[in-house]
């Protein structure tokens, strides 16, 4: 008998397979790409505003080690997260995002969504990969190809972010760097491009999420018993989020929203889910909190921008109403 025969064998499926690790790395790479693009956009925006020079310095001083830790931790969390809970997190955010977008004044956008969707975006990517590669004969090789492509994109966006943080102010004035000159012309278009990409990503992720959830049911009655409380839970969460949007957003409110959302999913999984789903809910909670903490400075900037845009929109909406009343032949004294 060999030496290793006395060591108990731990099933590899218990710790996760290579495929889960590769899917997690692709999901973490998607989050990192979104983070790098928004960092470039917000840095240039703050640099062009004399009142936000301190914010620009904070964005430029973020360490490379912290970004690497962010990528590795998200890879680990997505590798451990089951596709079932990942699908639920993706669907929940999609409904919340649609509700938030519909409640915004016409012509305005919420910059916070780019950072509130970080963990949900990674969940959607891993869930889509799990569904698209289900039963594929060369699944691992396909995922290796996806990892190689995503790693290359992350490296390029990270390199661009570091270059902009160090050299943009000099190169944009001297006008001899192609990257910086391109950003001078189209940096304000970055959110529009990201918004379109996120729409496509979440559309595919939502379809994959529904298919991943439904594949565990053997009959229609089992699916109805699961989807009915899930629909009620998501409806209550959307109503709660709409009430919070009327208040001035704060950092504490963002963390409180995460606990409310994950608490609702936890109660739902304790009712109609499995014990493994409860563990995955806590993994999702850690991932959500880590993404918010990592993007703290940029989330504060977006929060201030959204609140200022909402105040400006409300004032613009009231002004035409007042003018219309004066044009109707009523003086201010008559209206009083």
C-alpha positions as CSV (number, residue, x, y, z in Angstrom):
1,X,0.0,0.0,0.0
2,X,1.2,3.5,-0.9
3,X,1.9,6.3,1.4
4,X,-1.1,8.3,0.2
5,X,-3.5,5.5,0.7
6,X,-3.9,6.5,4.3
7,X,-4.9,10.0,3.5
8,X,-8.7,10.4,3.3
9,X,-9.9,11.4,-0.2
10,X,-11.8,14.7,-0.4
11,X,-14.2,14.7,-3.4
12,X,-13.2,17.4,-5.8
13,X,-16.8,18.2,-6.5
14,X,-17.2,19.4,-2.8
15,X,-14.5,22.1,-3.2
16,X,-15.5,23.1,-6.7
17,X,-14.2,22.0,-10.1
18,X,-11.8,23.7,-12.4
19,X,-14.7,24.9,-14.5
20,X,-16.2,26.7,-11.6
21,X,-12.9,28.4,-11.0
22,X,-12.6,29.5,-14.6
23,X,-16.2,30.8,-14.6
24,X,-15.5,32.7,-11.5
25,X,-12.4,34.3,-13.1
26,X,-14.4,35.4,-16.1
27,X,-17.1,36.9,-13.9
28,X,-14.5,38.8,-11.8
29,X,-12.9,40.0,-15.0
30,X,-16.2,41.5,-16.2
31,X,-16.5,43.4,-12.9
32,X,-12.9,44.6,-13.1
33,X,-13.4,45.9,-16.7
34,X,-16.5,47.9,-15.6
35,X,-14.5,49.3,-12.6
36,X,-11.6,50.4,-14.7
37,X,-13.7,52.2,-17.4
38,X,-15.7,54.0,-14.8
39,X,-12.5,55.0,-12.9
40,X,-11.1,56.6,-16.1
41,X,-14.4,58.5,-16.7
42,X,-14.8,59.8,-13.2
43,X,-11.1,60.7,-12.9
44,X,-11.3,62.9,-16.0
45,X,-14.6,64.4,-14.9
46,X,-13.1,65.3,-11.5
47,X,-10.0,66.6,-13.1
48,X,-12.0,69.0,-15.3
49,X,-13.8,70.4,-12.2
50,X,-11.7,72.7,-10.1
51,X,-13.8,71.9,-7.0
52,X,-13.0,68.1,-7.3
53,X,-9.3,68.1,-7.6
54,X,-9.0,66.2,-4.3
55,X,-11.4,63.5,-5.6
56,X,-9.2,63.1,-8.7
57,X,-6.1,62.7,-6.6
58,X,-7.9,59.9,-4.6
59,X,-8.8,58.1,-7.8
60,X,-5.3,58.3,-9.1
61,X,-3.7,57.0,-5.9
62,X,-5.5,53.7,-5.7
63,X,-2.9,50.8,-5.4
64,X,-2.3,48.0,-7.8
65,X,-2.2,45.5,-5.0
66,X,-5.7,46.4,-3.9
67,X,-7.1,45.9,-7.4
68,X,-5.4,42.5,-7.7
69,X,-6.9,41.5,-4.3
70,X,-10.2,42.6,-5.6
71,X,-9.9,40.4,-8.7
72,X,-8.7,37.4,-6.7
73,X,-11.4,37.6,-4.0
74,X,-14.2,38.0,-6.5
75,X,-12.8,35.0,-8.4
76,X,-13.0,32.9,-5.2
77,X,-16.5,34.1,-4.3
78,X,-17.9,33.4,-7.8
79,X,-16.2,30.0,-7.8
80,X,-17.9,29.0,-4.5
81,X,-21.3,30.6,-5.4
82,X,-23.8,28.2,-6.8
83,X,-25.5,29.0,-10.1
84,X,-29.0,28.9,-8.5
85,X,-28.3,31.8,-6.1
86,X,-26.3,33.6,-8.7
87,X,-29.3,33.5,-11.0
88,X,-31.6,34.8,-8.2
89,X,-29.2,37.7,-7.5
90,X,-29.1,38.5,-11.2
91,X,-32.9,38.6,-11.6
92,X,-33.3,40.6,-8.5
93,X,-31.0,43.3,-9.6
94,X,-32.5,43.4,-13.1
95,X,-35.9,44.1,-11.7
96,X,-34.5,46.7,-9.3
97,X,-32.6,48.4,-12.1
98,X,-35.7,48.5,-14.4
99,X,-37.7,50.0,-11.5
100,X,-35.1,52.6,-10.8
101,X,-34.7,53.6,-14.4
102,X,-38.4,54.0,-15.0
103,X,-38.8,56.2,-11.9
104,X,-36.0,58.6,-13.0
105,X,-37.0,61.8,-14.7
106,X,-36.9,61.8,-18.5
107,X,-33.5,62.4,-19.9
108,X,-31.6,61.5,-16.7
109,X,-29.5,58.5,-15.8
110,X,-28.3,57.0,-12.5
111,X,-24.5,56.7,-12.3
112,X,-24.8,54.7,-9.1
113,X,-26.1,51.7,-11.1
114,X,-22.7,51.1,-12.6
115,X,-21.3,50.3,-9.1
116,X,-24.4,48.8,-7.6
117,X,-24.5,46.2,-10.3
118,X,-20.9,45.0,-9.9
119,X,-21.5,41.8,-8.0
120,X,-24.7,41.1,-9.9
121,X,-22.9,41.5,-13.2
122,X,-20.4,38.9,-12.2
123,X,-23.2,36.6,-11.1
124,X,-24.9,37.0,-14.4
125,X,-21.7,36.2,-16.4
126,X,-21.0,33.1,-14.4
127,X,-24.6,32.0,-14.6
128,X,-24.6,32.5,-18.4
129,X,-21.4,30.5,-18.8
130,X,-22.8,27.7,-16.7
131,X,-25.9,27.5,-18.8
132,X,-24.2,28.0,-22.2
133,X,-21.6,25.3,-21.5
134,X,-23.9,22.8,-19.9
135,X,-23.1,19.4,-21.5
136,X,-20.5,20.9,-23.9
137,X,-17.9,18.2,-24.8
138,X,-15.0,20.7,-24.6
139,X,-16.3,22.9,-21.8
140,X,-13.0,23.4,-20.0
141,X,-11.1,24.4,-23.1
142,X,-13.9,26.8,-24.1
143,X,-13.7,28.4,-20.6
144,X,-9.9,28.6,-20.8
145,X,-10.3,30.5,-24.1
146,X,-12.8,32.8,-22.4
147,X,-10.4,33.3,-19.4
148,X,-7.5,34.2,-21.8
149,X,-9.6,36.8,-23.6
150,X,-11.1,38.3,-20.4
151,X,-7.6,38.5,-18.8
152,X,-6.2,40.3,-21.9
153,X,-9.1,42.9,-21.7
154,X,-8.6,43.4,-18.0
155,X,-4.9,43.9,-18.4
156,X,-5.5,46.5,-21.2
157,X,-8.1,48.4,-19.3
158,X,-6.0,48.3,-16.1
159,X,-3.1,49.6,-18.0
160,X,-5.2,52.4,-19.5
161,X,-6.5,53.3,-16.1
162,X,-3.0,53.6,-14.6
163,X,-1.7,55.6,-17.6
164,X,-4.6,58.0,-17.3
165,X,-4.1,58.5,-13.6
166,X,-0.4,59.3,-14.0
167,X,0.0,61.0,-17.4
168,X,-3.4,62.2,-18.6
169,X,-3.0,65.8,-17.2
170,X,0.3,66.2,-18.9
171,X,-0.4,64.4,-22.2
172,X,-3.8,66.1,-22.8
173,X,-2.1,69.5,-22.6
174,X,0.9,68.6,-24.6
175,X,-1.2,66.7,-27.2
176,X,1.3,63.9,-28.1
177,X,-0.3,60.8,-26.6
178,X,-2.9,58.9,-28.7
179,X,-4.7,57.3,-25.8
180,X,-5.0,60.6,-23.9
181,X,-6.1,62.5,-27.0
182,X,-8.8,60.0,-27.7
183,X,-10.1,60.3,-24.2
184,X,-10.2,64.1,-24.5
185,X,-12.7,63.6,-27.3
186,X,-14.9,60.8,-26.0
187,X,-14.4,60.4,-22.2
188,X,-17.9,61.6,-21.6
189,X,-19.3,58.8,-23.9
190,X,-17.9,56.0,-21.7
191,X,-21.1,55.7,-19.6
192,X,-23.3,55.5,-22.7
193,X,-21.2,52.7,-24.1
194,X,-21.1,50.8,-20.8
195,X,-24.9,51.3,-20.4
196,X,-25.5,49.6,-23.8
197,X,-23.1,46.8,-22.9
198,X,-24.7,46.2,-19.6
199,X,-28.2,46.0,-21.2
200,X,-27.0,43.2,-23.5
201,X,-25.2,41.4,-20.7
202,X,-28.1,41.4,-18.3
203,X,-30.6,40.5,-21.0
204,X,-28.6,37.3,-21.8
205,X,-28.0,36.7,-18.1
206,X,-31.7,37.0,-17.2
207,X,-32.6,34.4,-19.9
208,X,-29.9,32.1,-18.6
209,X,-31.0,32.7,-15.0
210,X,-34.5,31.6,-15.7
211,X,-33.3,28.5,-17.5
212,X,-30.9,27.6,-14.7
213,X,-33.6,27.9,-12.0
214,X,-36.2,26.0,-14.0
215,X,-33.8,23.0,-14.7
216,X,-34.1,21.9,-11.1
217,X,-37.9,21.4,-11.2
218,X,-39.4,18.1,-12.3
219,X,-42.9,19.3,-12.7
220,X,-44.9,22.5,-13.2
221,X,-46.3,22.4,-9.7
222,X,-42.8,22.5,-8.2
223,X,-41.9,25.5,-10.4
224,X,-45.1,27.3,-9.3
225,X,-44.4,26.7,-5.6
226,X,-41.0,28.3,-6.1
227,X,-41.8,31.2,-8.4
228,X,-44.9,32.4,-6.5
229,X,-43.1,33.4,-3.2
230,X,-40.1,34.6,-5.3
231,X,-42.3,37.0,-7.2
232,X,-43.9,38.3,-4.0
233,X,-40.5,38.8,-2.4
234,X,-39.1,40.6,-5.4
235,X,-42.2,42.9,-5.6
236,X,-41.8,43.9,-2.0
237,X,-38.1,44.6,-2.5
238,X,-38.8,46.8,-5.5
239,X,-41.4,48.8,-3.5
240,X,-38.9,49.2,-0.7
241,X,-36.2,50.4,-3.1
242,X,-38.6,52.9,-4.7
243,X,-39.4,54.5,-1.4
244,X,-35.6,54.9,-0.6
245,X,-35.0,56.6,-3.9
246,X,-37.0,59.6,-2.8
247,X,-34.5,60.2,0.0
248,X,-31.1,61.7,-0.3
249,X,-28.7,58.8,-1.0
250,X,-26.0,58.1,1.6
251,X,-23.3,55.4,2.1
252,X,-25.2,53.9,5.0
253,X,-28.3,53.6,2.8
254,X,-26.4,51.6,0.2
255,X,-25.2,49.1,2.8
256,X,-28.6,48.9,4.4
257,X,-30.1,48.1,1.0
258,X,-27.7,45.2,0.6
259,X,-28.7,43.7,4.0
260,X,-32.4,44.1,3.2
261,X,-32.0,42.4,-0.2
262,X,-29.9,39.5,1.0
263,X,-32.2,39.2,4.1
264,X,-35.2,38.8,1.8
265,X,-33.5,36.2,-0.3
266,X,-32.3,34.4,2.8
267,X,-35.9,34.1,4.1
268,X,-37.0,32.9,0.7
269,X,-34.3,30.2,0.5
270,X,-35.1,29.1,4.1
271,X,-38.7,28.5,2.9
272,X,-38.4,27.0,-0.6
273,X,-34.6,26.5,-1.1
274,X,-31.9,24.2,0.1
275,X,-29.3,24.4,2.8
276,X,-26.6,25.0,0.3
277,X,-28.5,28.0,-1.0
278,X,-28.4,29.6,2.4
279,X,-24.6,29.3,2.5
280,X,-24.5,30.9,-1.0
281,X,-26.6,33.8,0.2
282,X,-23.9,34.6,2.8
283,X,-21.3,34.4,0.1
284,X,-23.3,36.9,-2.0
285,X,-23.6,39.2,1.0
286,X,-19.8,39.2,1.4
287,X,-19.3,39.9,-2.4
288,X,-21.8,42.8,-2.4
289,X,-20.2,44.4,0.6
290,X,-16.7,44.0,-0.8
291,X,-17.7,45.6,-4.1
292,X,-19.3,48.6,-2.4
293,X,-16.3,49.0,-0.1
294,X,-13.8,48.7,-3.0
295,X,-15.6,51.4,-5.1
296,X,-16.3,53.7,-2.1
297,X,-14.7,56.8,-3.5
298,X,-16.3,56.5,-7.0
299,X,-19.7,55.5,-5.6
300,X,-19.6,58.7,-3.5
301,X,-18.9,60.8,-6.6
302,X,-21.8,59.1,-8.5
303,X,-24.1,59.6,-5.5
304,X,-23.4,63.3,-5.5
305,X,-23.9,63.5,-9.3
306,X,-27.2,61.7,-9.2
307,X,-28.5,63.8,-6.3
308,X,-27.5,67.1,-8.0
309,X,-29.1,65.9,-11.3
310,X,-32.3,65.1,-9.5
311,X,-32.5,68.5,-7.8
312,X,-31.8,70.2,-11.1
313,X,-34.5,68.2,-12.8
314,X,-37.1,69.0,-10.2
315,X,-36.4,72.7,-10.5
316,X,-36.6,72.5,-14.3
317,X,-39.9,70.8,-14.0
318,X,-41.4,73.4,-11.7
319,X,-40.3,76.4,-13.7
320,X,-42.4,75.7,-16.8
321,X,-45.4,75.1,-14.7
322,X,-45.0,78.5,-13.1
323,X,-44.5,80.2,-16.4
324,X,-47.6,78.4,-17.9
325,X,-49.7,79.8,-15.0
326,X,-48.5,83.4,-15.7
327,X,-49.1,83.1,-19.4
328,X,-52.7,82.0,-18.7
329,X,-53.4,85.6,-17.6
330,X,-53.0,85.1,-13.8
331,X,-50.6,87.4,-11.9
332,X,-48.8,86.1,-8.8
333,X,-51.2,88.1,-6.6
334,X,-54.2,86.6,-8.3
335,X,-52.8,83.1,-8.0
336,X,-52.3,83.7,-4.2
